[in-house]
Amino acid sequence: MATITELKCAVRDTLESRGVMAQLKARIRAEVFSALDDQSEPRPPLSHENLLINELIREYLDFNKYRYTASVLTAESGHPEVPLDRQFLANELNVVEDASSKSVPLLYGLVSHFLSSSGDSGGKVLLRGASLSAGPIASNTMPGPDA
């Protein structure tokens, strides 16, 4: 007859081999976060840039079946529950897609673009600070190595 310890190990091994253990842990984390989330504390307004960034991340999380992580992102950020239309998101990012790129999240296409265009402009892309309406942008007062 199996001992309690052996039974616990067998159940844990079975849950891990079926991928259920990770789902249970993620679900517990999401529920704990939800229980601890202070709804009385108002969230800062969601800027346009943050809305786009959150949607790119959510699309990535959903694609990879990180559903509980996506639910925590949505709850914590105040992001709308209903996903943005993909075509709207692509238009806002000035992205043109071909048929093959539509099968993966936009974030994959953006990363792929920057990885494959590393030969252009000496391998560097100039990023400009965004105008976040939710707060001031920290400016880097130190000149960079190229200055």
DSSP file (Angstrom, degrees, kcal/mol; ACC not computed):
  #  RESIDUE AA STRUCTURE BP1 BP2  ACC     N-H-->O    O-->H-N    N-H-->O    O-->H-N    TCO  KAPPA ALPHA  PHI   PSI    X-CA   Y-CA   Z-CA
    1    1 A M              0   0    0      0, 0.0     2,-0.1     0, 0.0     0, 0.0   0.000 360.0 360.0 360.0 139.0    0.0    0.0    0.0
    2    2 A A        -     0   0    0      1,-0.1     2,-0.1     2,-0.1     0, 0.0  -0.437 360.0-126.4 -75.8 144.1    1.3    3.5   -0.9
    3    3 A T     >  -     0   0    0     -2,-0.1     4,-2.4     1,-0.1     5,-0.2  -0.375  26.6-106.1 -81.6 167.9    2.2    5.9    1.8
    4    4 A I  H  > S+     0   0    0      1,-0.2     4,-2.7     2,-0.2     5,-0.2   0.900 122.1  52.6 -59.7 -41.9    0.7    9.4    1.9
    5    5 A T  H  > S+     0   0    0      2,-0.2     4,-2.3     1,-0.2    -1,-0.2   0.916 109.6  47.8 -62.9 -43.9    4.1   10.9    0.7
    6    6 A E  H  > S+     0   0    0      2,-0.2     4,-2.3     1,-0.2    -1,-0.2   0.893 111.8  50.6 -64.0 -39.7    4.2    8.5   -2.3
    7    7 A L  H  X S+     0   0    0     -4,-2.4     4,-2.5     2,-0.2    -2,-0.2   0.921 110.0  49.8 -64.2 -44.0    0.6    9.4   -3.1
    8    8 A K  H  X S+     0   0    0     -4,-2.7     4,-2.7     1,-0.2    -2,-0.2   0.921 112.0  48.4 -59.6 -44.4    1.4   13.1   -2.9
    9    9 A C  H  X S+     0   0    0     -4,-2.3     4,-2.8     1,-0.2    -1,-0.2   0.897 111.2  50.1 -63.8 -40.8    4.4   12.7   -5.2
   10   10 A A  H  X S+     0   0    0     -4,-2.3     4,-2.3     2,-0.2    -1,-0.2   0.911 112.7  46.2 -65.2 -42.3    2.4   10.6   -7.7
   11   11 A V  H  X S+     0   0    0     -4,-2.5     4,-2.7     2,-0.2    -2,-0.2   0.933 114.2  48.1 -65.3 -45.6   -0.3   13.3   -7.9
   12   12 A R  H  X S+     0   0    0     -4,-2.7     4,-2.5     1,-0.2    -2,-0.2   0.926 112.5  48.8 -61.3 -45.2    2.2   16.1   -8.2
   13   13 A D  H  X S+     0   0    0     -4,-2.8     4,-2.5     2,-0.2    -1,-0.2   0.901 112.3  48.8 -61.6 -41.5    4.1   14.2  -10.9
   14   14 A T  H  X S+     0   0    0     -4,-2.3     4,-1.7     2,-0.2     6,-0.2   0.930 112.2  47.6 -64.4 -45.9    0.9   13.5  -12.8
   15   15 A L  H  <>S+     0   0    0     -4,-2.7     5,-1.8     1,-0.2     6,-1.5   0.894 114.0  47.9 -63.2 -39.8   -0.3   17.2  -12.6
   16   16 A E  H ><5S+     0   0    0     -4,-2.5     3,-1.0     4,-0.2    -2,-0.2   0.908 109.9  51.4 -67.3 -41.6    3.2   18.4  -13.7
   17   17 A S  H 3<5S+     0   0    0     -4,-2.5    -1,-0.2     1,-0.3    -2,-0.2   0.805 111.5  48.0 -68.0 -27.6    3.3   16.0  -16.7
   18   18 A R  T 3<5S-     0   0    0     -4,-1.7    -1,-0.3    -5,-0.2    -2,-0.2   0.497 113.3-118.7 -87.7  -4.4   -0.1   17.1  -17.9
   19   19 A G  T <>5S+     0   0    0     -3,-1.0     4,-1.0    -4,-0.4    -3,-0.2   0.569  83.8 117.0  79.1   8.2    0.8   20.8  -17.5
   20   20 A V  H  >< +     0   0    0     -5,-1.8     4,-2.8    -6,-0.2    -4,-0.2   0.828  62.2  63.7 -78.4 -32.6   -1.9   21.3  -15.0
   21   21 A M  H  > S+     0   0    0     -6,-1.5     4,-2.5     1,-0.2     5,-0.2   0.921 103.5  47.2 -60.8 -45.7    0.4   22.2  -12.1
   22   22 A A  H  > S+     0   0    0     -7,-0.2     4,-2.4     1,-0.2    -1,-0.2   0.897 112.6  50.5 -63.3 -39.7    1.7   25.4  -13.9
   23   23 A Q  H  X S+     0   0    0     -4,-1.0     4,-2.7     2,-0.2    -2,-0.2   0.914 110.6  49.3 -63.8 -42.7   -1.9   26.4  -14.7
   24   24 A L  H  X S+     0   0    0     -4,-2.8     4,-2.5     2,-0.2    -2,-0.2   0.919 111.6  48.5 -63.3 -43.6   -3.0   25.9  -11.1
   25   25 A K  H  X S+     0   0    0     -4,-2.5     4,-2.4     2,-0.2    -2,-0.2   0.920 113.2  47.5 -62.9 -43.3   -0.1   28.0   -9.8
   26   26 A A  H  X S+     0   0    0     -4,-2.4     4,-2.5     2,-0.2    -2,-0.2   0.906 112.1  50.1 -64.3 -41.2   -0.8   30.8  -12.3
   27   27 A R  H  X S+     0   0    0     -4,-2.7     4,-2.5     2,-0.2    -2,-0.2   0.903 110.1  50.0 -64.1 -41.2   -4.5   30.7  -11.5
   28   28 A I  H  X S+     0   0    0     -4,-2.5     4,-2.6     2,-0.2    -2,-0.2   0.921 110.9  49.6 -63.5 -43.7   -3.8   30.9   -7.7
   29   29 A R  H  X S+     0   0    0     -4,-2.4     4,-2.7     1,-0.2    -2,-0.2   0.922 111.6  49.2 -60.5 -43.3   -1.4   33.9   -8.3
   30   30 A A  H  X S+     0   0    0     -4,-2.5     4,-2.4     1,-0.2    -2,-0.2   0.910 112.7  47.0 -62.7 -42.8   -4.1   35.6  -10.4
   31   31 A E  H  X S+     0   0    0     -4,-2.5     4,-2.3     2,-0.2    -1,-0.2   0.885 111.9  50.1 -68.1 -38.6   -6.8   35.0   -7.7
   32   32 A V  H  X S+     0   0    0     -4,-2.6     4,-2.1     2,-0.2    -2,-0.2   0.933 111.8  48.7 -64.1 -45.1   -4.4   36.2   -4.9
   33   33 A F  H  X S+     0   0    0     -4,-2.7     4,-1.7     1,-0.2    -2,-0.2   0.932 111.1  50.2 -58.5 -45.7   -3.7   39.3   -7.0
   34   34 A S  H  < S+     0   0    0     -4,-2.4    -1,-0.2     1,-0.2    -2,-0.2   0.892 110.9  48.8 -60.9 -40.5   -7.4   39.9   -7.6
   35   35 A A  H  < S+     0   0    0     -4,-2.3    -1,-0.2     1,-0.2    -2,-0.2   0.844 116.6  42.4 -68.7 -33.0   -8.1   39.5   -3.8
   36   36 A L  H  < S+     0   0    0     -4,-2.1    -2,-0.2    -5,-0.2    -1,-0.2   0.626  84.9 115.5 -88.8 -14.3   -5.4   42.0   -2.9
   37   37 A D     <  -     0   0    0     -4,-1.7     2,-1.1    -5,-0.2     3,-0.1  -0.383  64.2-137.8 -63.0 123.4   -6.1   44.5   -5.6
   38   38 A D    >   -     0   0    0     -2,-0.2     3,-0.8     1,-0.2    -1,-0.1  -0.725  21.9-178.0 -86.9 100.8   -7.2   47.7   -4.0
   39   39 A Q  T 3  S+     0   0    0     -2,-1.1    -1,-0.2     1,-0.2     4,-0.1   0.669  76.9  67.4 -73.3 -16.9  -10.1   49.0   -6.1
   40   40 A S  T 3  S+     0   0    0     -3,-0.1    -1,-0.2     2,-0.1    -2,-0.1   0.743  82.6  83.2 -76.7 -21.6  -10.5   52.1   -4.0
   41   41 A E  S <  S-     0   0    0     -3,-0.8     2,-0.1     1,-0.0    -3,-0.0  -0.733  86.0-129.1 -83.8 116.5   -7.1   53.4   -5.2
   42   42 A P        -     0   0    0      0, 0.0    -2,-0.1     0, 0.0    -1,-0.0  -0.376  16.9-129.8 -69.1 141.7   -7.7   55.1   -8.6
   43   43 A R        -     0   0    0     -4,-0.1     3,-0.1     1,-0.1    34,-0.1  -0.595  27.4-103.3 -85.3 149.3   -5.5   54.1  -11.5
   44   44 A P        -     0   0    0      0, 0.0    -1,-0.1     0, 0.0    90,-0.1  -0.361  53.1 -83.4 -66.2 155.3   -3.7   56.8  -13.5
   45   45 A P        -     0   0    0      0, 0.0     2,-0.7     0, 0.0    89,-0.1  -0.309  45.6-112.6 -61.5 143.4   -5.3   57.4  -16.9
   46   46 A L        -     0   0    0     32,-0.1    32,-0.0    -3,-0.1    31,-0.0  -0.680  33.5-141.0 -81.2 113.6   -4.2   54.9  -19.6
   47   47 A S     >  -     0   0    0     -2,-0.7     4,-2.4     1,-0.1     5,-0.2  -0.244  21.4-110.7 -70.5 163.1   -2.1   56.8  -22.1
   48   48 A H  H  > S+     0   0    0      1,-0.2     4,-2.1     2,-0.2     5,-0.2   0.910 119.7  50.1 -59.6 -43.8   -2.4   56.1  -25.8
   49   49 A E  H  > S+     0   0    0      1,-0.2     4,-2.7     2,-0.2    -1,-0.2   0.921 110.9  48.4 -62.9 -44.5    1.1   54.6  -25.9
   50   50 A N  H  > S+     0   0    0      1,-0.2     4,-3.1     2,-0.2     5,-0.3   0.879 108.3  55.2 -64.8 -36.7    0.4   52.4  -22.9
   51   51 A L  H  X S+     0   0    0     -4,-2.4     4,-2.0     2,-0.2    -1,-0.2   0.937 111.8  43.3 -59.6 -46.5   -2.8   51.2  -24.5
   52   52 A L  H  X S+     0   0    0     -4,-2.1     4,-2.3     2,-0.2    -2,-0.2   0.918 115.5  48.1 -66.0 -44.0   -0.9   50.1  -27.6
   53   53 A I  H  X S+     0   0    0     -4,-2.7     4,-2.4     1,-0.2    -2,-0.2   0.938 111.9  49.3 -62.6 -47.4    1.9   48.5  -25.6
   54   54 A N  H  X S+     0   0    0     -4,-3.1     4,-3.0     1,-0.2    -1,-0.2   0.883 110.9  50.8 -59.7 -38.6   -0.5   46.7  -23.3
   55   55 A E  H  X S+     0   0    0     -4,-2.0     4,-2.7    -5,-0.3    -1,-0.2   0.898 108.8  50.6 -68.9 -39.1   -2.4   45.4  -26.3
   56   56 A L  H  X S+     0   0    0     -4,-2.3     4,-1.9     2,-0.2    51,-0.3   0.919 114.4  45.1 -60.6 -42.9    0.8   44.1  -28.0
   57   57 A I  H  X S+     0   0    0     -4,-2.4     4,-2.9     2,-0.2    -2,-0.2   0.919 112.6  50.3 -68.0 -43.2    1.7   42.3  -24.8
   58   58 A R  H  X S+     0   0    0     -4,-3.0     4,-3.0     2,-0.2     5,-0.2   0.919 109.3  51.0 -62.1 -42.9   -1.8   40.9  -24.3
   59   59 A E  H  X S+     0   0    0     -4,-2.7     4,-2.3     1,-0.2    -1,-0.2   0.912 112.6  47.5 -60.2 -41.8   -1.9   39.6  -27.9
   60   60 A Y  H  X S+     0   0    0     -4,-1.9     4,-1.9    -5,-0.2    -2,-0.2   0.926 112.9  48.1 -63.0 -46.5    1.5   37.9  -27.2
   61   61 A L  H  <>S+     0   0    0     -4,-2.9     5,-3.3     1,-0.2    -2,-0.2   0.918 113.1  47.4 -63.0 -44.1    0.3   36.5  -23.9
   62   62 A D  H ><5S+     0   0    0     -4,-3.0     3,-1.5     3,-0.2    -1,-0.2   0.916 109.6  53.4 -63.3 -43.3   -3.0   35.1  -25.4
   63   63 A F  H 3<5S+     0   0    0     -4,-2.3    -1,-0.2     1,-0.3    -2,-0.2   0.885 112.5  44.3 -58.2 -40.3   -1.1   33.6  -28.4
   64   64 A N  T 3<5S-     0   0    0     -4,-1.9    -1,-0.3    -5,-0.1    -2,-0.2   0.313 117.3-114.7 -89.7   8.5    1.2   31.8  -26.0
   65   65 A K  T < 5 +     0   0    0     -3,-1.5     2,-1.0     1,-0.2     3,-0.3   0.812  67.7 144.4  62.7  34.6   -1.7   30.7  -23.8
   66   66 A Y     >< +     0   0    0     -5,-3.3     4,-2.4     1,-0.2     5,-0.2  -0.494  16.9 154.2 -92.8  60.8   -0.6   32.8  -20.8
   67   67 A R  H  >  +     0   0    0     -2,-1.0     4,-2.1     1,-0.2    -1,-0.2   0.849  65.3  48.6 -65.3 -38.4   -4.2   33.5  -20.0
   68   68 A Y  H  > S+     0   0    0     -3,-0.3     4,-2.0     2,-0.2    -1,-0.2   0.894 111.4  50.2 -71.6 -37.6   -3.8   34.1  -16.3
   69   69 A T  H  > S+     0   0    0      1,-0.2     4,-2.4     2,-0.2    -2,-0.2   0.915 111.0  50.5 -62.3 -42.1   -0.9   36.4  -16.8
   70   70 A A  H  X S+     0   0    0     -4,-2.4     4,-2.5     1,-0.2    -2,-0.2   0.881 108.2  52.3 -63.0 -38.1   -3.0   38.3  -19.4
   71   71 A S  H  X S+     0   0    0     -4,-2.1     4,-2.2     2,-0.2    -1,-0.2   0.872 109.7  48.7 -68.2 -34.7   -5.9   38.5  -16.9
   72   72 A V  H  X S+     0   0    0     -4,-2.0     4,-3.0     2,-0.2     5,-0.3   0.913 110.7  51.1 -68.8 -42.2   -3.5   40.0  -14.3
   73   73 A L  H  X S+     0   0    0     -4,-2.4     4,-2.5     1,-0.2     6,-0.4   0.937 112.2  46.7 -57.7 -47.4   -2.2   42.5  -16.8
   74   74 A T  H  X>S+     0   0    0     -4,-2.5     4,-1.3     1,-0.2     5,-0.7   0.927 116.3  43.9 -62.5 -45.7   -5.7   43.6  -17.8
   75   75 A A  H  <5S+     0   0    0     -4,-2.2    -2,-0.2     1,-0.2    -1,-0.2   0.921 117.9  43.1 -66.8 -44.3   -6.8   43.9  -14.1
   76   76 A E  H  <5S+     0   0    0     -4,-3.0    -2,-0.2     1,-0.2    -1,-0.2   0.860 118.3  42.4 -73.4 -35.5   -3.8   45.7  -12.9
   77   77 A S  H  <5S-     0   0    0     -4,-2.5    -1,-0.2    -5,-0.3    -2,-0.2   0.668 100.6-124.3 -87.3 -16.6   -3.4   48.1  -15.8
   78   78 A G  T  <5 +     0   0    0     -4,-1.3    -3,-0.1    -5,-0.2    -4,-0.1   0.655  53.5 162.1  78.0  14.7   -7.0   49.1  -16.2
   79   79 A H      < -     0   0    0     -5,-0.7    -1,-0.2    -6,-0.4    -2,-0.1  -0.386  49.7 -90.8 -65.8 144.2   -6.7   48.0  -19.9
   80   80 A P        -     0   0    0      0, 0.0    -1,-0.1     0, 0.0     4,-0.1  -0.245  27.1-132.3 -57.9 145.2  -10.1   47.3  -21.5
   81   81 A E  S    S+     0   0    0     -3,-0.1    -2,-0.1     2,-0.1    -7,-0.1   0.864  90.9  73.3 -65.4 -37.2  -11.4   43.7  -21.2
   82   82 A V  S    S-     0   0    0      1,-0.1     0, 0.0     0, 0.0     0, 0.0  -0.685  91.8-119.4 -83.6 125.1  -12.2   43.6  -24.9
   83   83 A P        -     0   0    0      0, 0.0     2,-0.1     0, 0.0    -2,-0.1  -0.254  29.3-106.6 -61.2 148.8   -9.1   43.3  -27.1
   84   84 A L        -     0   0    0      1,-0.1     2,-0.2    -4,-0.1     3,-0.0  -0.412  44.1 -91.1 -69.0 151.7   -8.5   46.1  -29.6
   85   85 A D     >  -     0   0    0      1,-0.1     4,-2.3    -2,-0.1     5,-0.2  -0.476  32.3-134.6 -64.0 132.6   -9.1   45.2  -33.3
   86   86 A R  H  > S+     0   0    0      1,-0.2     4,-2.8     2,-0.2     5,-0.2   0.883 104.7  52.5 -59.9 -40.8   -5.8   44.0  -34.7
   87   87 A Q  H  > S+     0   0    0      2,-0.2     4,-2.5     1,-0.2    -1,-0.2   0.895 108.8  50.6 -64.5 -38.7   -6.1   46.1  -37.9
   88   88 A F  H  > S+     0   0    0      2,-0.2     4,-2.5     1,-0.2    -2,-0.2   0.935 111.4  48.6 -60.3 -46.1   -6.7   49.2  -35.7
   89   89 A L  H  X S+     0   0    0     -4,-2.3     4,-1.6     1,-0.2    -2,-0.2   0.919 111.6  49.1 -61.4 -45.1   -3.5   48.3  -33.8
   90   90 A A  H  <>S+     0   0    0     -4,-2.8     5,-2.9     1,-0.2     4,-0.3   0.909 111.6  49.7 -61.3 -42.7   -1.5   47.7  -36.9
   91   91 A N  H ><5S+     0   0    0     -4,-2.5     3,-1.4     1,-0.2    -2,-0.2   0.913 108.5  52.0 -62.8 -43.1   -2.7   51.1  -38.3
   92   92 A E  H 3<5S+     0   0    0     -4,-2.5    -1,-0.2     1,-0.3    -2,-0.2   0.829 113.1  45.2 -62.9 -31.4   -1.8   52.9  -35.1
   93   93 A L  T 3<5S-     0   0    0     -4,-1.6    -1,-0.3    -5,-0.2    -2,-0.2   0.377 112.2-120.3 -92.2   3.6    1.7   51.4  -35.3
   94   94 A N  T < 5 +     0   0    0     -3,-1.4     2,-0.4    -4,-0.3    -3,-0.2   0.906  61.5 152.4  56.0  44.3    2.0   52.2  -39.1
   95   95 A V      < -     0   0    0     -5,-2.9     2,-0.5    -6,-0.1    -1,-0.2  -0.885  34.8-159.5-108.7 134.3    2.5   48.5  -39.8
   96   96 A V        -     0   0    0     -2,-0.4     2,-0.3    -3,-0.1    -5,-0.0  -0.965  17.3-157.2-111.0 128.0    1.6   46.8  -43.0
   97   97 A E        -     0   0    0     -2,-0.5     2,-0.2     2,-0.0     9,-0.0  -0.746   8.2-149.4-106.5 150.5    1.1   43.0  -42.7
   98   98 A D     >  -     0   0    0     -2,-0.3     4,-0.9     1,-0.0     3,-0.4  -0.592  42.6 -91.9-102.7 177.7    1.3   40.2  -45.2
   99   99 A A  T >4 S+     0   0    0      1,-0.2     3,-0.5    -2,-0.2     4,-0.2   0.865 123.7  51.4 -59.9 -38.3   -0.7   37.1  -45.0
  100  100 A S  G >4 S+     0   0    0      1,-0.2     3,-1.1     2,-0.2    -1,-0.2   0.831 104.3  56.4 -71.5 -30.6    2.0   35.1  -43.1
  101  101 A S  G >4 S+     0   0    0     -3,-0.4     3,-1.2     1,-0.2    -1,-0.2   0.719  93.2  69.8 -74.5 -18.3    2.4   37.8  -40.4
  102  102 A K  G << S+     0   0    0     -4,-0.9    -1,-0.2    -3,-0.5    -2,-0.2   0.608  87.2  66.4 -74.9  -9.8   -1.2   37.7  -39.5
  103  103 A S  G <  S+     0   0    0     -3,-1.1    -1,-0.2    -4,-0.2    -2,-0.1   0.544 103.1  47.9 -87.9  -6.3   -0.8   34.3  -38.0
  104  104 A V  S <  S-     0   0    0     -3,-1.2     5,-0.1    -4,-0.1   -44,-0.1  -0.880 100.7 -81.3-128.5 161.3    1.4   35.5  -35.1
  105  105 A P    >>  -     0   0    0      0, 0.0     4,-1.2     0, 0.0     3,-0.9  -0.233  38.2-118.0 -59.8 150.4    1.2   38.5  -32.7
  106  106 A L  H 3> S+     0   0    0      1,-0.2     4,-2.5     2,-0.2     5,-0.2   0.831 112.4  66.3 -57.8 -33.3    2.3   41.9  -34.0
  107  107 A L  H 3> S+     0   0    0    -51,-0.3     4,-2.5     1,-0.2    -1,-0.2   0.876  97.8  53.1 -59.0 -38.1    5.0   41.9  -31.4
  108  108 A Y  H <> S+     0   0    0     -3,-0.9     4,-2.8     1,-0.2    -1,-0.2   0.924 109.8  48.3 -61.3 -44.2    6.7   39.0  -33.1
  109  109 A G  H  X S+     0   0    0     -4,-1.2     4,-2.4     2,-0.2    -2,-0.2   0.890 111.3  49.7 -64.6 -39.9    6.7   40.9  -36.4
  110  110 A L  H  X S+     0   0    0     -4,-2.5     4,-2.1     2,-0.2    -2,-0.2   0.933 113.7  44.9 -64.8 -45.8    8.1   44.1  -34.8
  111  111 A V  H  X S+     0   0    0     -4,-2.5     4,-2.4     1,-0.2     5,-0.2   0.925 113.3  50.9 -64.0 -43.9   10.9   42.2  -33.1
  112  112 A S  H  X S+     0   0    0     -4,-2.8     4,-2.5    -5,-0.2    -1,-0.2   0.902 108.4  53.2 -59.3 -42.1   11.6   40.3  -36.3
  113  113 A H  H  X S+     0   0    0     -4,-2.4     4,-1.5     1,-0.2    -1,-0.2   0.935 112.1  43.5 -59.0 -47.8   11.7   43.5  -38.3
  114  114 A F  H  < S+     0   0    0     -4,-2.1    -1,-0.2     1,-0.2    -2,-0.2   0.844 114.1  50.5 -71.3 -32.2   14.3   45.1  -35.9
  115  115 A L  H >< S+     0   0    0     -4,-2.4     3,-0.8     1,-0.2    -1,-0.2   0.896 114.4  43.7 -69.5 -38.8   16.4   41.9  -35.8
  116  116 A S  H 3< S+     0   0    0     -4,-2.5     3,-0.4     1,-0.2    -2,-0.2   0.702 110.6  55.0 -81.2 -18.5   16.5   41.6  -39.6
  117  117 A S  T ><  +     0   0    0     -4,-1.5     3,-1.2    -5,-0.2     6,-0.3   0.112  69.4 115.1 -99.4  22.6   17.2   45.3  -40.2
  118  118 A S  T <   +     0   0    0     -3,-0.8    -1,-0.2     1,-0.3    -2,-0.1   0.705  69.4  62.1 -67.1 -17.8   20.3   45.4  -38.0
  119  119 A G  T >  S+     0   0    0     -3,-0.4     3,-0.8     3,-0.1    -1,-0.3   0.730  86.7  89.0 -78.0 -22.1   22.5   46.1  -41.0
  120  120 A D  G X  S+     0   0    0     -3,-1.2     3,-2.0     1,-0.2     4,-0.3  -0.495  98.6   5.0 -75.7 145.1   20.7   49.4  -41.8
  121  121 A S  G >  S-     0   0    0      1,-0.3     3,-1.3     2,-0.2    -1,-0.2   0.813 132.4 -59.0  54.8  36.7   21.9   52.6  -40.1
  122  122 A G  G <  S-     0   0    0     -3,-0.8    -1,-0.3     1,-0.2    -2,-0.2   0.716  94.7 -65.8  69.4  18.5   24.9   50.9  -38.6
  123  123 A G  G <  S+     0   0    0     -3,-2.0     2,-0.4     1,-0.3    -1,-0.2   0.502 110.2 110.9  83.3   3.6   22.7   48.5  -36.7
  124  124 A K    <   -     0   0    0     -3,-1.3     2,-0.4    -4,-0.3    -1,-0.3  -0.876  50.9-156.6-116.9 146.6   21.1   51.1  -34.5
  125  125 A V        -     0   0    0     -2,-0.4     2,-0.7    -3,-0.1    -4,-0.0  -0.978  20.7-129.5-118.5 130.6   17.6   52.6  -34.4
  126  126 A L        -     0   0    0     -2,-0.4     2,-0.5     2,-0.0    -2,-0.0  -0.704  24.5-162.9 -80.9 117.8   17.0   56.0  -32.9
  127  127 A L        -     0   0    0     -2,-0.7     2,-0.3     3,-0.0     3,-0.0  -0.877   3.5-153.4-102.1 132.2   14.2   55.9  -30.4
  128  128 A R        -     0   0    0     -2,-0.5     2,-0.0     1,-0.1    -2,-0.0  -0.793  27.5 -98.4-103.7 147.3   12.5   59.1  -29.4
  129  129 A G        -     0   0    0     -2,-0.3     2,-0.2     1,-0.1    -1,-0.1  -0.336  38.8-127.0 -62.4 141.6   10.8   59.6  -26.1
  130  130 A A        -     0   0    0      1,-0.0     2,-1.2    -3,-0.0    -1,-0.1  -0.506  16.4-116.3 -87.3 159.2    7.0   59.2  -26.1
  131  131 A S        -     0   0    0     -2,-0.2     2,-0.5     5,-0.0   -82,-0.2  -0.691  35.7-170.3 -97.2  82.0    4.6   61.8  -24.9
  132  132 A L    >   -     0   0    0     -2,-1.2     3,-0.9     1,-0.2     5,-0.0  -0.613  12.6-161.7 -76.5 120.5    3.1   60.0  -22.0
  133  133 A S  T 3  S+     0   0    0     -2,-0.5    -1,-0.2     1,-0.2   -87,-0.1   0.651  81.5  72.0 -76.8 -13.9    0.1   62.0  -20.7
  134  134 A A  T 3  S-     0   0    0      1,-0.2    -1,-0.2   -90,-0.1    -2,-0.0   0.640 114.3 -24.4 -79.2 -13.1    0.1   60.1  -17.4
  135  135 A G  S <  S-     0   0    0     -3,-0.9    -1,-0.2   -91,-0.0    -3,-0.1  -0.980  81.6 -59.5 179.1 172.6    3.2   61.7  -16.1
  136  136 A P        -     0   0    0      0, 0.0     2,-0.5     0, 0.0    -3,-0.0  -0.309  48.1-121.4 -69.7 153.1    6.5   63.5  -16.9
  137  137 A I        -     0   0    0     -8,-0.0     2,-0.3    -5,-0.0    -8,-0.0  -0.823  23.2-123.9 -95.7 130.7    9.1   61.8  -18.9
  138  138 A A        -     0   0    0     -2,-0.5     2,-0.4     1,-0.0    -1,-0.0  -0.580  28.0-147.0 -72.5 130.8   12.5   61.3  -17.3
  139  139 A S        -     0   0    0     -2,-0.3     2,-0.8   -10,-0.0     3,-0.1  -0.805   9.4-129.8-103.3 143.9   15.1   62.9  -19.4
  140  140 A N        -     0   0    0     -2,-0.4     4,-0.1     1,-0.2    -2,-0.0  -0.808  23.2-177.5 -89.7 111.0   18.6   61.6  -19.7
  141  141 A T        +     0   0    0     -2,-0.8    -1,-0.2     2,-0.1    -2,-0.0   0.588  56.7  90.2 -88.3 -10.1   20.9   64.6  -19.1
  142  142 A M  S    S-     0   0    0     -3,-0.1     2,-0.1     1,-0.1    -2,-0.0  -0.718  83.3-118.4 -86.4 133.7   24.1   62.7  -19.7
  143  143 A P        -     0   0    0      0, 0.0    -2,-0.1     0, 0.0    -1,-0.1  -0.426  30.7-120.6 -68.4 146.0   25.4   62.6  -23.3
  144  144 A G    >   -     0   0    0     -2,-0.1     3,-1.5    -4,-0.1     0, 0.0  -0.180  31.3 -93.6 -77.8 176.8   25.6   59.2  -24.8
  145  145 A P  T 3  S+     0   0    0      0, 0.0    -1,-0.1     0, 0.0     0, 0.0   0.728 125.4  54.4 -66.4 -21.1   28.7   57.6  -26.2
  146  146 A D  T 3         0   0    0      1,-0.2    -2,-0.0     0, 0.0     0, 0.0   0.495 360.0 360.0 -88.9  -4.1   27.9   58.9  -29.7
  147  147 A A    <         0   0    0     -3,-1.5    -1,-0.2     0, 0.0    -3,-0.0   0.484 360.0 360.0 -74.9 360.0   27.6   62.5  -28.6
